Amino acid sequence: MVNGKSEYIQYEVDFIATNGIDKYYIQSAYSIPNEEKNEQETSSLRKIDNSFRKIVIVGDDIEMYTNDNGIVYMGLMQFLMNENIF
């Protein structure tokens, strides 16, 4: 609350997908060449305080991994070709 009024905070995420009761937050980036770009792409995801899966999809062909914040990174083709992402 600010000055006795409820405050609504909105975070920018490229896509939100749902599958039944599960929710997925998806951020897309052409590439993440440095830490500054990584910070820019994941800042909203890190502020979302729930246990739903957070995914960053990049155009580069990368090996899927999960960072220390629980955010999953994967390449676009890997995302499109994997039936078990959701």
Sequence and secondary structure as in RCSB ss.txt:
>XXXX:A:sequence
MVNGKSEYIQYEVDFIATNGIDKYYIQSAYSIPNEEKNEQETSSLRKIDNSFRKIVIVGDDIEMYTNDNGIVYMG
LMQFLMNENIF
>XXXX:A:secstr
 BTTB        SEEEEETTEEEEEEEES   SHHHHHHHHHHHHH  SSSEEEEEESS    EE TTSEEEEE
HHHHHH TT  
